Amino acid sequence: MLDVTVIEDAEAAAASLDPMRARLLAELGEPMSAAALAARVGLPRQKVNYHLRTLERHGLVELVGERRKGNMTERLMRATAASYVISPLALATLQPDPERHRDALSAGWLLAVAGRLVRDVGALITGAARADKRLATYALDGEVVFASAADRAAFIEELTAGVSALVRRYHDGSAEGGRAHRVVIAVHPSLKAEPGAPDAREQIEDR
Protein backbone atom coordinates (compact mmCIF):
# COMPACT_ATOMS: atom_id res chain seq x y z
CA MET A 1 0.00 0.00 0.00
CA LEU A 2 1.29 3.45 -0.97
CA ASP A 3 1.14 6.38 1.46
CA VAL A 4 -0.50 8.55 -1.20
CA THR A 5 -1.31 8.14 -4.86
CA VAL A 6 -2.59 10.53 -7.50
CA ILE A 7 -5.76 9.77 -9.46
CA GLU A 8 -5.35 10.89 -13.07
CA ASP A 9 -8.36 9.24 -14.73
CA ALA A 10 -11.70 11.10 -14.74
CA GLU A 11 -13.78 7.95 -14.19
CA ALA A 12 -11.56 6.84 -11.31
CA ALA A 13 -11.89 10.30 -9.79
CA ALA A 14 -15.67 10.11 -10.05
CA ALA A 15 -15.65 6.67 -8.43
CA SER A 16 -13.53 7.90 -5.52
CA LEU A 17 -15.79 10.92 -4.94
CA ASP A 18 -18.91 8.84 -4.41
CA PRO A 19 -19.57 9.18 -0.64
CA MET A 20 -20.06 5.47 0.03
CA ARG A 21 -17.08 4.42 -2.08
CA ALA A 22 -14.95 7.03 -0.31
CA ARG A 23 -16.12 5.49 2.99
CA LEU A 24 -15.15 2.02 1.78
CA LEU A 25 -11.69 3.27 0.75
CA ALA A 26 -11.22 4.77 4.21
CA GLU A 27 -12.19 1.46 5.85
CA LEU A 28 -9.89 -0.59 3.61
CA GLY A 29 -6.64 0.49 5.20
CA GLU A 30 -6.43 -3.15 6.22
CA PRO A 31 -7.57 -6.22 4.26
CA MET A 32 -11.27 -6.88 4.66
CA SER A 33 -13.97 -9.01 3.07
CA ALA A 34 -17.16 -7.66 1.56
CA ALA A 35 -19.14 -9.25 4.39
CA ALA A 36 -17.04 -7.52 7.06
CA LEU A 37 -17.28 -4.22 5.20
CA ALA A 38 -21.05 -4.59 4.85
CA ALA A 39 -21.42 -5.03 8.60
CA ARG A 40 -19.23 -2.00 9.26
CA VAL A 41 -20.94 0.44 6.86
CA GLY A 42 -24.48 -0.89 7.13
CA LEU A 43 -25.03 -1.99 3.53
CA PRO A 44 -26.05 -5.36 2.05
CA ARG A 45 -23.03 -7.47 1.03
CA GLN A 46 -24.17 -7.52 -2.61
CA LYS A 47 -24.19 -3.71 -2.67
CA VAL A 48 -20.70 -3.58 -1.14
CA ASN A 49 -19.47 -6.08 -3.72
CA TYR A 50 -20.82 -3.85 -6.50
CA HIS A 51 -18.90 -0.85 -5.13
CA LEU A 52 -15.75 -2.93 -4.63
CA ARG A 53 -15.80 -4.16 -8.22
CA THR A 54 -16.03 -0.55 -9.43
CA LEU A 55 -13.15 0.56 -7.20
CA GLU A 56 -11.07 -2.46 -8.25
CA ARG A 57 -11.68 -1.74 -11.94
CA HIS A 58 -10.18 1.72 -11.44
CA GLY A 59 -7.18 0.48 -9.45
CA LEU A 60 -8.31 2.02 -6.16
CA VAL A 61 -8.57 -1.31 -4.31
CA GLU A 62 -6.77 -4.59 -4.88
CA LEU A 63 -7.11 -8.25 -4.02
CA VAL A 64 -4.58 -9.21 -1.34
CA GLY A 65 -5.79 -12.68 -0.39
CA GLU A 66 -8.59 -15.22 -0.20
CA ARG A 67 -9.92 -17.39 2.59
CA ARG A 68 -12.46 -20.16 2.93
CA LYS A 69 -15.51 -19.44 5.04
CA GLY A 70 -17.96 -22.30 5.17
CA ASN A 71 -18.70 -23.39 1.63
CA MET A 72 -17.59 -20.12 0.02
CA THR A 73 -14.34 -18.27 -0.67
CA GLU A 74 -14.06 -14.71 0.59
CA ARG A 75 -11.94 -12.20 -1.28
CA LEU A 76 -9.87 -9.92 0.95
CA MET A 77 -9.60 -6.43 -0.50
CA ARG A 78 -7.42 -3.49 0.50
CA ALA A 79 -7.10 0.10 -0.70
CA THR A 80 -4.09 0.65 -2.95
CA ALA A 81 -3.11 3.76 -0.97
CA ALA A 82 -3.69 5.29 2.45
CA SER A 83 -4.86 8.52 0.81
CA TYR A 84 -5.60 9.84 -2.67
CA VAL A 85 -5.16 13.15 -4.49
CA ILE A 86 -7.06 13.93 -7.69
CA SER A 87 -4.80 15.29 -10.44
CA PRO A 88 -5.89 18.17 -12.69
CA LEU A 89 -5.36 15.63 -15.50
CA ALA A 90 -8.74 14.21 -14.52
CA LEU A 91 -10.27 17.49 -15.72
CA ALA A 92 -8.66 17.13 -19.17
CA THR A 93 -9.01 20.45 -21.02
CA LEU A 94 -10.38 22.18 -17.89
CA GLN A 95 -7.17 21.85 -15.89
CA PRO A 96 -5.62 25.21 -14.90
CA ASP A 97 -2.71 26.50 -17.00
CA PRO A 98 -0.05 28.45 -15.04
CA GLU A 99 1.29 29.88 -18.29
CA ARG A 100 -1.99 31.63 -19.05
CA HIS A 101 -1.72 34.44 -16.49
CA ARG A 102 1.61 34.72 -14.70
CA ASP A 103 0.92 36.96 -11.71
CA ALA A 104 2.95 36.22 -8.59
CA LEU A 105 0.38 38.03 -6.39
CA SER A 106 -2.67 36.25 -7.82
CA ALA A 107 -4.34 33.52 -5.75
CA GLY A 108 -5.67 32.05 -8.99
CA TRP A 109 -2.16 31.72 -10.38
CA LEU A 110 -1.03 30.12 -7.11
CA LEU A 111 -3.78 27.52 -7.51
CA ALA A 112 -2.77 26.89 -11.12
CA VAL A 113 0.85 26.36 -10.04
CA ALA A 114 -0.27 24.06 -7.21
CA GLY A 115 -2.41 22.10 -9.66
CA ARG A 116 0.53 21.65 -12.00
CA LEU A 117 2.61 20.51 -9.02
CA VAL A 118 0.06 17.80 -8.19
CA ARG A 119 -0.17 16.76 -11.84
CA ASP A 120 3.58 16.57 -12.44
CA VAL A 121 4.55 14.92 -9.15
CA GLY A 122 1.71 12.43 -9.59
CA ALA A 123 3.04 11.46 -13.02
CA LEU A 124 6.58 11.20 -11.61
CA ILE A 125 5.40 8.96 -8.76
CA THR A 126 3.66 6.67 -11.24
CA GLY A 127 6.75 6.50 -13.45
CA ALA A 128 9.10 5.89 -10.53
CA ALA A 129 6.88 3.09 -9.22
CA ARG A 130 6.81 1.38 -12.62
CA ALA A 131 10.60 1.65 -12.92
CA ASP A 132 11.05 0.60 -9.28
CA LYS A 133 13.16 3.69 -8.64
CA ARG A 134 13.22 6.26 -5.85
CA LEU A 135 11.93 9.71 -6.76
CA ALA A 136 14.18 12.58 -5.62
CA THR A 137 12.01 15.42 -4.29
CA TYR A 138 12.15 17.98 -1.49
CA ALA A 139 9.53 20.08 0.26
CA LEU A 140 9.72 22.70 3.01
CA ASP A 141 6.64 23.58 5.03
CA GLY A 142 6.50 26.17 7.77
CA GLU A 143 4.62 29.10 9.22
CA VAL A 144 5.58 32.71 9.88
CA VAL A 145 3.57 35.41 11.69
CA PHE A 146 3.91 38.88 10.16
CA ALA A 147 3.37 41.89 12.38
CA SER A 148 2.18 43.97 9.43
CA ALA A 149 1.50 43.94 5.71
CA ALA A 150 4.73 45.89 5.26
CA ASP A 151 6.70 43.11 6.96
CA ARG A 152 5.02 40.53 4.72
CA ALA A 153 5.96 42.54 1.61
CA ALA A 154 9.56 42.87 2.82
CA PHE A 155 9.73 39.12 3.52
CA ILE A 156 8.50 38.30 0.00
CA GLU A 157 11.01 40.72 -1.51
CA GLU A 158 13.91 39.12 0.38
CA LEU A 159 12.62 35.62 -0.36
CA THR A 160 12.42 36.39 -4.07
CA ALA A 161 15.90 37.86 -4.13
CA GLY A 162 17.41 34.96 -2.15
CA VAL A 163 15.84 32.21 -4.21
CA SER A 164 16.66 33.99 -7.47
CA ALA A 165 20.30 34.25 -6.37
CA LEU A 166 20.40 30.51 -5.60
CA VAL A 167 18.90 29.68 -8.99
CA ARG A 168 21.46 31.85 -10.76
CA ARG A 169 24.30 30.23 -8.78
CA TYR A 170 23.37 26.61 -9.45
CA HIS A 171 21.58 26.70 -12.81
CA ASP A 172 23.72 25.29 -15.61
CA GLY A 173 21.74 25.09 -18.81
CA SER A 174 24.77 23.76 -20.72
CA ALA A 175 25.48 20.83 -18.37
CA GLU A 176 25.63 17.60 -20.36
CA GLY A 177 23.13 15.15 -18.94
CA GLY A 178 21.79 17.78 -16.53
CA ARG A 179 18.24 17.25 -15.21
CA ALA A 180 15.88 20.21 -15.01
CA HIS A 181 14.11 20.69 -11.68
CA ARG A 182 11.12 22.92 -10.99
CA VAL A 183 11.27 25.20 -7.93
CA VAL A 184 7.97 26.35 -6.42
CA ILE A 185 7.75 28.84 -3.55
CA ALA A 186 4.34 29.78 -2.13
CA VAL A 187 3.17 32.13 0.61
CA HIS A 188 -0.48 32.27 1.68
CA PRO A 189 -2.45 32.97 4.87
CA SER A 190 -2.81 30.00 7.21
CA LEU A 191 -6.30 28.64 7.82
CA LYS A 192 -7.64 28.83 11.36
CA ALA A 193 -9.80 25.76 10.80
CA GLU A 194 -9.60 22.70 8.59
CA PRO A 195 -11.04 23.15 5.07
CA GLY A 196 -14.70 22.16 5.10
CA ALA A 197 -15.26 23.23 8.72
CA PRO A 198 -18.30 25.52 9.26
CA ASP A 199 -16.15 28.64 9.78
CA ALA A 200 -13.44 27.79 7.23
CA ARG A 201 -14.87 30.20 4.63
CA GLU A 202 -14.86 33.15 7.04
CA GLN A 203 -11.13 33.45 7.60
CA ILE A 204 -10.05 36.25 5.26
CA GLU A 205 -8.33 39.16 6.96
CA ASP A 206 -7.62 42.25 4.87
CA ARG A 207 -4.10 42.88 6.11
Short mmCIF file of the C-alpha atoms (twelve columns), coordinates in Angstrom:
data_MODEL
# 
_entry.id   MODEL 
# 
loop_
_atom_site.group_PDB 
_atom_site.id 
_atom_site.type_symbol 
_atom_site.label_atom_id 
_atom_site.label_alt_id 
_atom_site.label_comp_id 
_atom_site.label_asym_id 
_atom_site.label_seq_id 
_atom_site.Cartn_x 
_atom_site.Cartn_y 
_atom_site.Cartn_z 
_atom_site.pdbx_PDB_model_num 
ATOM 1   C CA . MET A 1   0.000   0.000   0.000   1 
ATOM 2   C CA . LEU A 2   1.290   3.451   -0.966  1 
ATOM 3   C CA . ASP A 3   1.137   6.380   1.463   1 
ATOM 4   C CA . VAL A 4   -0.502  8.548   -1.195  1 
ATOM 5   C CA . THR A 5   -1.309  8.139   -4.860  1 
ATOM 6   C CA . VAL A 6   -2.591  10.527  -7.504  1 
ATOM 7   C CA . ILE A 7   -5.761  9.766   -9.458  1 
ATOM 8   C CA . GLU A 8   -5.351  10.894  -13.072 1 
ATOM 9   C CA . ASP A 9   -8.357  9.242   -14.732 1 
ATOM 10  C CA . ALA A 10  -11.696 11.096  -14.741 1 
ATOM 11  C CA . GLU A 11  -13.784 7.947   -14.186 1 
ATOM 12  C CA . ALA A 12  -11.558 6.838   -11.314 1 
ATOM 13  C CA . ALA A 13  -11.892 10.302  -9.792  1 
ATOM 14  C CA . ALA A 14  -15.668 10.111  -10.051 1 
ATOM 15  C CA . ALA A 15  -15.651 6.672   -8.434  1 
ATOM 16  C CA . SER A 16  -13.532 7.896   -5.520  1 
ATOM 17  C CA . LEU A 17  -15.789 10.924  -4.936  1 
ATOM 18  C CA . ASP A 18  -18.914 8.836   -4.414  1 
ATOM 19  C CA . PRO A 19  -19.575 9.184   -0.644  1 
ATOM 20  C CA . MET A 20  -20.060 5.466   0.029   1 
ATOM 21  C CA . ARG A 21  -17.075 4.422   -2.078  1 
ATOM 22  C CA . ALA A 22  -14.951 7.028   -0.310  1 
ATOM 23  C CA . ARG A 23  -16.124 5.495   2.992   1 
ATOM 24  C CA . LEU A 24  -15.147 2.024   1.781   1 
ATOM 25  C CA . LEU A 25  -11.694 3.268   0.746   1 
ATOM 26  C CA . ALA A 26  -11.222 4.768   4.209   1 
ATOM 27  C CA . GLU A 27  -12.191 1.456   5.846   1 
ATOM 28  C CA . LEU A 28  -9.887  -0.588  3.606   1 
ATOM 29  C CA . GLY A 29  -6.637  0.495   5.197   1 
ATOM 30  C CA . GLU A 30  -6.428  -3.152  6.221   1 
ATOM 31  C CA . PRO A 31  -7.565  -6.222  4.262   1 
ATOM 32  C CA . MET A 32  -11.270 -6.878  4.661   1 
ATOM 33  C CA . SER A 33  -13.973 -9.007  3.075   1 
ATOM 34  C CA . ALA A 34  -17.163 -7.657  1.562   1 
ATOM 35  C CA . ALA A 35  -19.140 -9.248  4.391   1 
ATOM 36  C CA . ALA A 36  -17.041 -7.524  7.060   1 
ATOM 37  C CA . LEU A 37  -17.284 -4.224  5.199   1 
ATOM 38  C CA . ALA A 38  -21.050 -4.593  4.846   1 
ATOM 39  C CA . ALA A 39  -21.418 -5.026  8.604   1 
ATOM 40  C CA . ARG A 40  -19.228 -1.997  9.256   1 
ATOM 41  C CA . VAL A 41  -20.938 0.442   6.862   1 
ATOM 42  C CA . GLY A 42  -24.482 -0.893  7.132   1 
ATOM 43  C CA . LEU A 43  -25.032 -1.988  3.526   1 
ATOM 44  C CA . PRO A 44  -26.048 -5.364  2.048   1 
ATOM 45  C CA . ARG A 45  -23.032 -7.467  1.031   1 
ATOM 46  C CA . GLN A 46  -24.172 -7.516  -2.608  1 
ATOM 47  C CA . LYS A 47  -24.185 -3.714  -2.674  1 
ATOM 48  C CA . VAL A 48  -20.702 -3.580  -1.141  1 
ATOM 49  C CA . ASN A 49  -19.472 -6.085  -3.723  1 
ATOM 50  C CA . TYR A 50  -20.816 -3.845  -6.500  1 
ATOM 51  C CA . HIS A 51  -18.896 -0.850  -5.131  1 
ATOM 52  C CA . LEU A 52  -15.749 -2.926  -4.634  1 
ATOM 53  C CA . ARG A 53  -15.800 -4.160  -8.221  1 
ATOM 54  C CA . THR A 54  -16.026 -0.549  -9.428  1 
ATOM 55  C CA . LEU A 55  -13.146 0.556   -7.199  1 
ATOM 56  C CA . GLU A 56  -11.069 -2.455  -8.251  1 
ATOM 57  C CA . ARG A 57  -11.678 -1.736  -11.941 1 
ATOM 58  C CA . HIS A 58  -10.183 1.720   -11.443 1 
ATOM 59  C CA . GLY A 59  -7.183  0.481   -9.449  1 
ATOM 60  C CA . LEU A 60  -8.314  2.019   -6.156  1 
ATOM 61  C CA . VAL A 61  -8.571  -1.312  -4.310  1 
ATOM 62  C CA . GLU A 62  -6.766  -4.585  -4.884  1 
ATOM 63  C CA . LEU A 63  -7.113  -8.247  -4.015  1 
ATOM 64  C CA . VAL A 64  -4.584  -9.211  -1.337  1 
ATOM 65  C CA . GLY A 65  -5.792  -12.682 -0.391  1 
ATOM 66  C CA . GLU A 66  -8.590  -15.222 -0.204  1 
ATOM 67  C CA . ARG A 67  -9.921  -17.391 2.593   1 
ATOM 68  C CA . ARG A 68  -12.462 -20.158 2.927   1 
ATOM 69  C CA . LYS A 69  -15.514 -19.437 5.042   1 
ATOM 70  C CA . GLY A 70  -17.956 -22.303 5.170   1 
ATOM 71  C CA . ASN A 71  -18.703 -23.386 1.628   1 
ATOM 72  C CA . MET A 72  -17.592 -20.124 0.019   1 
ATOM 73  C CA . THR A 73  -14.343 -18.267 -0.669  1 
ATOM 74  C CA . GLU A 74  -14.056 -14.712 0.592   1 
ATOM 75  C CA . ARG A 75  -11.942 -12.195 -1.284  1 
ATOM 76  C CA . LEU A 76  -9.869  -9.919  0.949   1 
ATOM 77  C CA . MET A 77  -9.599  -6.435  -0.495  1 
ATOM 78  C CA . ARG A 78  -7.417  -3.491  0.501   1 
ATOM 79  C CA . ALA A 79  -7.100  0.099   -0.703  1 
ATOM 80  C CA . THR A 80  -4.089  0.654   -2.952  1 
ATOM 81  C CA . ALA A 81  -3.111  3.757   -0.966  1 
ATOM 82  C CA . ALA A 82  -3.695  5.291   2.453   1 
ATOM 83  C CA . SER A 83  -4.859  8.522   0.805   1 
ATOM 84  C CA . TYR A 84  -5.597  9.839   -2.668  1 
ATOM 85  C CA . VAL A 85  -5.162  13.153  -4.492  1 
ATOM 86  C CA . ILE A 86  -7.056  13.935  -7.693  1 
ATOM 87  C CA . SER A 87  -4.796  15.286  -10.437 1 
ATOM 88  C CA . PRO A 88  -5.892  18.169  -12.692 1 
ATOM 89  C CA . LEU A 89  -5.356  15.633  -15.500 1 
ATOM 90  C CA . ALA A 90  -8.741  14.206  -14.515 1 
ATOM 91  C CA . LEU A 91  -10.271 17.490  -15.717 1 
ATOM 92  C CA . ALA A 92  -8.665  17.129  -19.166 1 
ATOM 93  C CA . THR A 93  -9.013  20.453  -21.016 1 
ATOM 94  C CA . LEU A 94  -10.382 22.176  -17.892 1 
ATOM 95  C CA . GLN A 95  -7.174  21.850  -15.885 1 
ATOM 96  C CA . PRO A 96  -5.615  25.206  -14.905 1 
ATOM 97  C CA . ASP A 97  -2.713  26.496  -16.997 1 
ATOM 98  C CA . PRO A 98  -0.052  28.448  -15.044 1 
ATOM 99  C CA . GLU A 99  1.286   29.880  -18.294 1 
ATOM 100 C CA . ARG A 100 -1.988  31.630  -19.052 1 
ATOM 101 C CA . HIS A 101 -1.724  34.440  -16.487 1 
ATOM 102 C CA . ARG A 102 1.613   34.719  -14.699 1 
ATOM 103 C CA . ASP A 103 0.923   36.962  -11.714 1 
ATOM 104 C CA . ALA A 104 2.949   36.217  -8.588  1 
ATOM 105 C CA . LEU A 105 0.381   38.032  -6.393  1 
ATOM 106 C CA . SER A 106 -2.666  36.249  -7.822  1 
ATOM 107 C CA . ALA A 107 -4.335  33.519  -5.749  1 
ATOM 108 C CA . GLY A 108 -5.670  32.046  -8.991  1 
ATOM 109 C CA . TRP A 109 -2.163  31.722  -10.384 1 
ATOM 110 C CA . LEU A 110 -1.027  30.117  -7.111  1 
ATOM 111 C CA . LEU A 111 -3.783  27.517  -7.508  1 
ATOM 112 C CA . ALA A 112 -2.770  26.891  -11.115 1 
ATOM 113 C CA . VAL A 113 0.848   26.361  -10.044 1 
ATOM 114 C CA . ALA A 114 -0.274  24.056  -7.213  1 
ATOM 115 C CA . GLY A 115 -2.415  22.097  -9.663  1 
ATOM 116 C CA . ARG A 116 0.533   21.655  -12.002 1 
ATOM 117 C CA . LEU A 117 2.614   20.508  -9.024  1 
ATOM 118 C CA . VAL A 118 0.064   17.804  -8.186  1 
ATOM 119 C CA . ARG A 119 -0.174  16.762  -11.845 1 
ATOM 120 C CA . ASP A 120 3.583   16.574  -12.443 1 
ATOM 121 C CA . VAL A 121 4.546   14.916  -9.155  1 
ATOM 122 C CA . GLY A 122 1.710   12.430  -9.586  1 
ATOM 123 C CA . ALA A 123 3.037   11.460  -13.023 1 
ATOM 124 C CA . LEU A 124 6.579   11.201  -11.608 1 
ATOM 125 C CA . ILE A 125 5.396   8.961   -8.757  1 
ATOM 126 C CA . THR A 126 3.661   6.672   -11.244 1 
ATOM 127 C CA . GLY A 127 6.750   6.501   -13.454 1 
ATOM 128 C CA . ALA A 128 9.096   5.892   -10.526 1 
ATOM 129 C CA . ALA A 129 6.880   3.086   -9.220  1 
ATOM 130 C CA . ARG A 130 6.810   1.381   -12.620 1 
ATOM 131 C CA . ALA A 131 10.599  1.654   -12.918 1 
ATOM 132 C CA . ASP A 132 11.046  0.600   -9.279  1 
ATOM 133 C CA . LYS A 133 13.162  3.693   -8.645  1 
ATOM 134 C CA . ARG A 134 13.222  6.259   -5.853  1 
ATOM 135 C CA . LEU A 135 11.926  9.710   -6.762  1 
ATOM 136 C CA . ALA A 136 14.177  12.584  -5.620  1 
ATOM 137 C CA . THR A 137 12.014  15.421  -4.287  1 
ATOM 138 C CA . TYR A 138 12.147  17.981  -1.489  1 
ATOM 139 C CA . ALA A 139 9.529   20.083  0.257   1 
ATOM 140 C CA . LEU A 140 9.721   22.702  3.006   1 
ATOM 141 C CA . ASP A 141 6.636   23.580  5.027   1 
ATOM 142 C CA . GLY A 142 6.501   26.172  7.775   1 
ATOM 143 C CA . GLU A 143 4.617   29.102  9.215   1 
ATOM 144 C CA . VAL A 144 5.581   32.713  9.884   1 
ATOM 145 C CA . VAL A 145 3.567   35.405  11.685  1 
ATOM 146 C CA . PHE A 146 3.914   38.875  10.156  1 
ATOM 147 C CA . ALA A 147 3.371   41.893  12.383  1 
ATOM 148 C CA . SER A 148 2.178   43.968  9.426   1 
ATOM 149 C CA . ALA A 149 1.497   43.937  5.711   1 
ATOM 150 C CA . ALA A 150 4.733   45.886  5.258   1 
ATOM 151 C CA . ASP A 151 6.700   43.107  6.960   1 
ATOM 152 C CA . ARG A 152 5.024   40.534  4.719   1 
ATOM 153 C CA . ALA A 153 5.956   42.537  1.615   1 
ATOM 154 C CA . ALA A 154 9.560   42.873  2.818   1 
ATOM 155 C CA . PHE A 155 9.730   39.123  3.516   1 
ATOM 156 C CA . ILE A 156 8.498   38.305  0.000   1 
ATOM 157 C CA . GLU A 157 11.005  40.718  -1.508  1 
ATOM 158 C CA . GLU A 158 13.907  39.122  0.385   1 
ATOM 159 C CA . LEU A 159 12.624  35.624  -0.359  1 
ATOM 160 C CA . THR A 160 12.417  36.388  -4.074  1 
ATOM 161 C CA . ALA A 161 15.904  37.864  -4.128  1 
ATOM 162 C CA . GLY A 162 17.405  34.959  -2.149  1 
ATOM 163 C CA . VAL A 163 15.839  32.206  -4.210  1 
ATOM 164 C CA . SER A 164 16.661  33.993  -7.465  1 
ATOM 165 C CA . ALA A 165 20.303  34.249  -6.368  1 
ATOM 166 C CA . LEU A 166 20.403  30.515  -5.597  1 
ATOM 167 C CA . VAL A 167 18.898  29.682  -8.991  1 
ATOM 168 C CA . ARG A 168 21.465  31.851  -10.762 1 
ATOM 169 C CA . ARG A 169 24.299  30.233  -8.784  1 
ATOM 170 C CA . TYR A 170 23.369  26.613  -9.450  1 
ATOM 171 C CA . HIS A 171 21.583  26.704  -12.811 1 
ATOM 172 C CA . ASP A 172 23.719  25.295  -15.614 1 
ATOM 173 C CA . GLY A 173 21.742  25.092  -18.808 1 
ATOM 174 C CA . SER A 174 24.770  23.758  -20.717 1 
ATOM 175 C CA . ALA A 175 25.480  20.827  -18.365 1 
ATOM 176 C CA . GLU A 176 25.625  17.597  -20.361 1 
ATOM 177 C CA . GLY A 177 23.127  15.147  -18.935 1 
ATOM 178 C CA . GLY A 178 21.792  17.781  -16.527 1 
ATOM 179 C CA . ARG A 179 18.245  17.248  -15.214 1 
ATOM 180 C CA . ALA A 180 15.877  20.212  -15.012 1 
ATOM 181 C CA . HIS A 181 14.115  20.687  -11.683 1 
ATOM 182 C CA . ARG A 182 11.120  22.923  -10.985 1 
ATOM 183 C CA . VAL A 183 11.266  25.201  -7.933  1 
ATOM 184 C CA . VAL A 184 7.971   26.351  -6.420  1 
ATOM 185 C CA . ILE A 185 7.749   28.844  -3.548  1 
ATOM 186 C CA . ALA A 186 4.337   29.784  -2.131  1 
ATOM 187 C CA . VAL A 187 3.171   32.133  0.606   1 
ATOM 188 C CA . HIS A 188 -0.479  32.269  1.679   1 
ATOM 189 C CA . PRO A 189 -2.446  32.973  4.870   1 
ATOM 190 C CA . SER A 190 -2.812  29.997  7.212   1 
ATOM 191 C CA . LEU A 191 -6.303  28.641  7.818   1 
ATOM 192 C CA . LYS A 192 -7.639  28.829  11.363  1 
ATOM 193 C CA . ALA A 193 -9.797  25.762  10.802  1 
ATOM 194 C CA . GLU A 194 -9.602  22.702  8.593   1 
ATOM 195 C CA . PRO A 195 -11.038 23.151  5.067   1 
ATOM 196 C CA . GLY A 196 -14.697 22.158  5.099   1 
ATOM 197 C CA . ALA A 197 -15.263 23.226  8.720   1 
ATOM 198 C CA . PRO A 198 -18.298 25.525  9.264   1 
ATOM 199 C CA . ASP A 199 -16.151 28.640  9.776   1 
ATOM 200 C CA . ALA A 200 -13.442 27.789  7.226   1 
ATOM 201 C CA . ARG A 201 -14.867 30.200  4.628   1 
ATOM 202 C CA . GLU A 202 -14.861 33.146  7.043   1 
ATOM 203 C CA . GLN A 203 -11.133 33.455  7.601   1 
ATOM 204 C CA . ILE A 204 -10.046 36.247  5.259   1 
ATOM 205 C CA . GLU A 205 -8.330  39.161  6.957   1 
ATOM 206 C CA . ASP A 206 -7.618  42.249  4.868   1 
ATOM 207 C CA . ARG A 207 -4.096  42.883  6.113   1 
# 
